[in-house]
């Protein structure tokens, strides 16, 4: 509370009231929270200041603890994640500014909820608050990933994708386990910092702060040492050789939805793109490929239909041209193909209330598997669609939401995982992930459980002109490789195309926004991780503990064991 001299009582002081006084009272807390948001933003790609993540939340945690009330604490958490979100999601502004702002505001709500949880635990479970607060943070990340359409982006654990030893913790509990370690370290440092600044006396830090510091250091050390041991125990063998094409064609919204662009312009561009992919693939003819991969949506028309199925002559010619290139390359190189392409779906496909698609679905975003002779062997339809990019959430109930996206029609989600088999002598099996599906651990786990020995991610990120999105997506792919102990092959239009081995190490890569090809043998591992076996059990346990925290507090009060952090 701010005080001023009271002229009626000489040197006495009376409290100053009003909005300005309240603002001055909370300003230091808001400033500290904004600093946390900035540090958190810098911890993620493209800046990649991963070590900063271990101290990024310290100012926020101190501010939440010292805030004059729960409302101020919630505002602090909201502000921190808003700053981090505005920076971290800036790449979305090149597609849709409202989407960028809306997503940042959405994520910031979880920051407010986290701050409220942390403040409650500091007051009611003070001796254990670093650990319980870490559980609450993980619980809210899980809720964000699973609630509604889900958007598990910018989880704090992803800041450590380059710390190979620490990332191995993901084999136990996914990105949530790594996030728990990072947050717990922040909480321990915050407890020590608060104690040092509050006391500054001979009694030292106090047992509560000491316990928090010891716990944070112990957990971090155990994760790193255990990760180093896990890296050495991962046995890998050489699998089939895979080649990927990175054509580097931007997808500028101003050009795609240009009212002056004619149908002839569109077909010419798609014809040129197919030709470019064929030319790039031909450069790999001497590399002995078992599988050649083209990025998401490279094929301009469905490949699993006969030419007579196309009513538009130009589409019929595009189909013939594409299949001709594939047959010619297949006969020359003797390899199979995995091509990103649209697909027609049956009118009998069930209406999805979750995605709000129309009663008569039309198109799927697919990965098509072809033989060297150009025969379509199988296809996988993308199951996790991009909100406001491929469908409008809640469109059936709130039709006005359609105005928030420029998409002319919605994509129909696939209904099951598909496993492809290479006839390479060993019958190597693999799964395809289209676009951002590799950010969902549960989908990758299901592919692994169904027998996939490696994963291929076909994606087109030419929409985003800021480097952050490309590198953030790569960071998440690193975690999928460790969680499932499978090599992840990324084939991306504008990058970053690469090979990530089961230890999370990138062993071959193309630079972003460059044109080229990349080929390497896939590294196979037979190890089945606890995360594949048990899924998000760790995160669910954190959620249950967070929900049960009030009951624990009540039990301690009844026993007269209310702890104090002293």
Secondary structure as GFF3:
##gff-version 3
##sequence-region A 1 566
A	DSSP	beta_strand	3	5	.	.	.	ID=ss1
A	DSSP	three_ten_helix	7	9	.	.	.	ID=ss2
A	DSSP	beta_strand	13	15	.	.	.	ID=ss3
A	DSSP	alpha_helix	19	43	.	.	.	ID=ss4
A	DSSP	three_ten_helix	50	52	.	.	.	ID=ss5
A	DSSP	alpha_helix	53	56	.	.	.	ID=ss6
A	DSSP	alpha_helix	58	66	.	.	.	ID=ss7
A	DSSP	alpha_helix	70	88	.	.	.	ID=ss8
A	DSSP	three_ten_helix	90	94	.	.	.	ID=ss9
A	DSSP	alpha_helix	97	124	.	.	.	ID=ss10
A	DSSP	three_ten_helix	126	128	.	.	.	ID=ss11
A	DSSP	alpha_helix	129	146	.	.	.	ID=ss12
A	DSSP	three_ten_helix	156	160	.	.	.	ID=ss13
A	DSSP	alpha_helix	164	167	.	.	.	ID=ss14
A	DSSP	alpha_helix	170	199	.	.	.	ID=ss15
A	DSSP	alpha_helix	207	233	.	.	.	ID=ss16
A	DSSP	beta_strand	237	246	.	.	.	ID=ss17
A	DSSP	alpha_helix	253	256	.	.	.	ID=ss18
A	DSSP	alpha_helix	263	282	.	.	.	ID=ss19
A	DSSP	beta_strand	291	293	.	.	.	ID=ss20
A	DSSP	three_ten_helix	307	309	.	.	.	ID=ss21
A	DSSP	alpha_helix	313	333	.	.	.	ID=ss22
A	DSSP	beta_strand	336	344	.	.	.	ID=ss23
A	DSSP	beta_strand	363	370	.	.	.	ID=ss24
A	DSSP	beta_strand	376	381	.	.	.	ID=ss25
A	DSSP	three_ten_helix	399	404	.	.	.	ID=ss26
A	DSSP	beta_strand	419	421	.	.	.	ID=ss27
A	DSSP	beta_strand	429	434	.	.	.	ID=ss28
A	DSSP	three_ten_helix	435	439	.	.	.	ID=ss29
A	DSSP	alpha_helix	441	449	.	.	.	ID=ss30
A	DSSP	beta_strand	454	459	.	.	.	ID=ss31
A	DSSP	alpha_helix	467	484	.	.	.	ID=ss32
A	DSSP	beta_strand	487	492	.	.	.	ID=ss33
A	DSSP	beta_strand	498	500	.	.	.	ID=ss34
A	DSSP	beta_strand	506	509	.	.	.	ID=ss35
A	DSSP	beta_strand	516	524	.	.	.	ID=ss36
A	DSSP	alpha_helix	530	534	.	.	.	ID=ss37
A	DSSP	alpha_helix	537	558	.	.	.	ID=ss38
###
